[in-house]
């Protein structure tokens, strides 16, 4: 997926209105099924670990503290919401992998990146923490399910693998990676195989991350991405890490880079130019970058730092991310995002109740102490 370098958005854009969303009758049923799978996963893992971890993306590999600088002089279509004017905000980036249990890295799954920006101006979404904006992303441009119902079926499969023998998972992961490689050689791709442990063993710092789902972007509609731009990161694009025999290889590999070098990512926006070819309600459709390229609106930069240490488990236990924690100007759109609202709130409440500790928002500039 080549990122375009032009700086101007398409001349014809779809303007946001509530009518861009179409609520289906079975969404509530799918949400109940998703909550049931989250409960299965979290009941199992909390029993195993003695603490409640996330129902998905349970294993964090880095917490990187830095700042997000919104570019000056953006075109009007890009100067929306958080990006309406130039500014600099404290932010933290969490890098993770998909499963809801904390596994040996040899069980390779899709990489995740969650960015929390704090001290931002603007009206929050109902229930969101004022002054915060979260963007949740994975290292692929599309979501693994077309509808909340399909999402629920996929998560049920993940729930069924929770707490199974890790040795078997490693062997299964190697088999799935071979299947996925075969699919890619034929021009195909399976998000489900990736989620179940068949993802390529890529270096997280070299990956580009995508929201996969659509969001309101002020007057318009957009998807977002986070792409590495500093040499310390781009040097690892496409790099395959040797994971065998290294339970925490990703933490080690990320730490080696982040502890020694400046890290910089561009936060980019792809504006919707046509609802038929760039649908809001089907996140399995990749929006054509030849029609609407990803354009840089801000930069996340982090000075050299320790990205994981003995206190990081407690730090991320007390931190939450949700696509619904943000500004009204960046409201999540589409059925999958609507389902995520209640499900993420359920998982957050589960963690807070089990751990007897409230989940906090950002204290990103000074670090998160739990």
N, C-alpha and C positions, 0 to 999 in steps of 0.2 A: 504494500500500500504506500504509494509515493505521496508525500505531502506537497501540495502546491505552494509556490513561493509568491504568488501575486498578492497584492495588498488591498484590492478592491473587492467588495462583495458583489454578487449578481445584481443586475439592474432591476430585475423583477423578483419580488419577494412576497411570501405569504405573510399577511399580517395576522397577529394573534387575535382570536376571539374564542369564547367558550364553545362555539359550534365546531371547532376543529376536533373535539373529543366526542366519541360515541360510546356511551355506557351500555354494556350488554347485561342481560338478565341473570347470567350465571356467575357474575363476578363475586358476589357475596359467598357463594358456595366454594369457589376457588380459594378465597381468603381463609375460610374455615379449614380447608384441606392443607393450606400452607402453614397455618398456625399449628395444626396437628403434627406435621412433619418437623417443624421447629421444636415443638415440645418433645418429640421422640429423641431428636438429636441432643437437645440440651439436658433432658433427664439423664441420658446415658453419660454424656461428657461430664456433667457436674458431679455425678456419682464417682466417676473415675478420677477426676482431678481434685475433688474437694472444693471446687469453686466453679461458678458458672462462667463459661466463655461464650463467645458469639456463636450463633447457630450456623452461620456461614462465615468464611474468612476468619476462622478462629485463630490461626497461627500468624502472628505478625512477625515480620522479618526486619523491620526498621521503623523508627519514629524519627523523622527528619524535621528539625525546626528551622524556619527561615522566614522569609517575607515575600509577599506577592505584590509586585509593582504593576499597576494598571497603566498601560501606555497612554501617552499624551497624544492629542490630535487624531483620535480615531474617527473614521467616517461616521456620520449620524446613525447608520444602520447597526454599527458595532458599538456605539457609545450608548449602551442600554444598561439599566439596572446597576449592578455593582460596577460596571465598566463605563458609566456615564461620564465620569471625569477622572483625570489622572489622580493617583493616590498610591500609598504604600501601606500594607496591612500585615500584621503578624499572621503566620500560617504554620500549619504542621501537616506533613505528608506521612501517611501510614502505608507501608508496602506489606502485602499479605498474599496468601494463596487461598483457594476457594473452600476446601472442606471445612466442616463444622467440628472436626476433631483435630488435635495437634499431632501431626504425623511426622515421621522421618521424611526429609526432603526428597528421598528417592521415590516417594509416591508423588509424582510430578503433576501438578494441576495448574489451571490458568492463574496468572498473576493478577493481583488487584492493587489499585492505588486509590486511596481516599484522601482528599484534600480538604482540610478545615481552615477557613479564613475567618479571622476575628476582627472585631472593632469596625465592622462595615456599616455604612449608613443605609437607611432605607427601611420600609415597613416589612416586618417578618410575616411569613406564612402563619396561619393559625396554629398555635402549639409549638412553634419554633422558638429557639432562643434568640432574643433580640441581639443584633450585632454579629451573628454568625452566618456563614454560608458554607455548606458542604457540597462537594462534588464527588460522587462515587464512580469509579471507572475500572475497567478490566482491559487486558491487552488484546483486544479484538474489537472490530467495529460494529458487531451485531450481537444482540441478546440471544440466548440459547433457546428461547421459547416464544412462540408467536402470541400466545394468549395467557392470561393467568391460569387457566385450566391446564395448559401444557406445562407451564412453569411448575404447577403443583405436582404433576406427574414426574417431572425431572427431579424435584426435590425429594419426593418420596423414594426414588431410587437411591439418592445420596443418603437419605436417612437409614435405609436398609443396610448400607455398608458401614455405618458408624459402629465403632468398637469391634470390628472384625479383626482377626489376627493380622498384625502389621507385616509379618513376613509374607503372608499371602498377598497383602495389598501391594507390596513391592514387586512381587512377581507379576501380579495382575497389571500393575502400572506399566511395566516393561512391555507386556503384550499389547496393551492399549496404545502405547506410543508407536509400536510397529504398525498397528492398524491405522492410526491417524496419519503416519508418514505415507502409508500406501494410498490413503484417500487424497492427501495433498499432492502426491505425484500424479494423480489422475485429475487434478484440478478441483477436488472436493475438500470438505472440512466438516468436522462434527464437534459442535460445542459440548454435546453430552459426553463424548469420549474424553474431551479435554477436562471436563469437570470431574469425571470419575477417575482420573489419574493418567490420562494419555496425552497430556500436554507436552510439547517440546521442552527440554530442560534449558530454557533460555535464561540469560542473565537479566534480572528484573530492572536493572538500571539502564539497559539498552533498549527497553521496550517503549512503544507508544501506547498510551492508555486512552480509552474512549468511554463516554457515558453510555453508549449503545442505545439509550432511550432518549426521547425528545423532551425538551424543556421550553417553557416560555422564556423568551429573551427580550424582555420589555415589550416593545410593540410587535415583536416578531417571534419566530420559533427556531430553535437551534438544537444541535447536539454539540458536545464539547469534547476536546481531547487534550491530553498532556503529553508533550513530546520532548525527549531529551535534546539539549542543544549544546551544552558545554562539552569540550573534548573529553573530560573525565567520564562522561556518560556515553557519548556516541562511540567511544572506543569499544564499548561492549555490545553495540547493536548487532544482533544475530549471533552472539557468542553462546555456545553451548557449554554449560558447567558440568563437570564430573561430580555427580551427586552420590554415587555408591560409596557406602561406608562413612558418609558425612551427614549425620542426622540434621545438623543445623548449617548446612553448606551455604544457604542463601544469606543467612545473617552474617556469616563470615565473609562471603564475597562482597556483599554490600558494604559492610563495615570497613573493609580494606580500602575501598574507594572514598567513602564519605568522611572517614577520619583524616584523610590526607589532602583532599582536593576540593575546590569550590565546585558545587553542583548547581546546574541551572536547567530548568525546564520551561518551555513556552506553553502557556494555556491558550488554546485555540478554539475558535467557534466556527461551526458550519451552519449557515443559515438555510432554512427551508425555502426553496424556490418553487415547489410544485407538490401539492398534497397527494397527487396520484402516484408520482414516482418517488416521493420522499414522505411516506406515510407517517403519521403520528401514532396510529394504533397498531402498527406491525413493526416491532423493533428487530425482526429478523431480516428486514430489508436494509441493505447498505445504501446510504445516500451517495449519489454519484459525485465524486470530487471534481470531475471535469465540468460539471454544471455549477456546483457550489463548493469551492475549496475550503479547507480549514485555514482560518486566518488568525494570526496572533493578536490577542487583546491584552495579555498580561504575561509577566514572567515570574516564576517562583525560583528564588535563589536561596541557597543555604551555604553558610561558611563551613569549613571543616569542623566535624564534631563526632562524638561517639553516638552511633545510630542505634546501638542495642547494648544494654548492660544488665546487671543484676536487678535493677529496679524497673526495667521496662515492662515486665509482666504486670506489675501492679499499676504502672502508669496507664497502660492501655486498657486494663480492666475498668478503670474509672473514666474512660473516654468513650464517647459514642459518635457515630456518624450515621446520617440518614439523608436520603435524597430530599426528604421533606423538612429538613432543618436548614432553612435559608430564607431568602427574600421572596416576597410575593411576586416580584418582577421575574423570578426564576422558578416559578411553579412547575413541578414535574407534570408531564403530560402523558396520556395514554393509559390503557388498561393495566399493563404491567406495573407502571409507576403507581397507579391508584391502589393496586393490591399491596405493593411494598409499604405503603403508608401505615396500615394497621399491623402488618406483620412485623415491621421493624420496631414499632412501638411495643408490640407484645414481647419481642425478644429483649428489648431494652428493659422492660419491666421485670421480666424473668431474672435477668442478671442482677438488677438492683435488689430484688427481694431475696434471692438466694444468697448473695454476697453480703447482705445487710449493709450495703453502702450505696448511696445515691450515685447515679451516673452523671458525670459532669460534662459541661461543654468545654470550651477552649480556655486554656491558660497558656497559650502557645508561645508567647514571647519569652516567658521565663521558664518554660518547661512544665511538664505535667507531673505532679507529685502524688497523684492518687487521691 
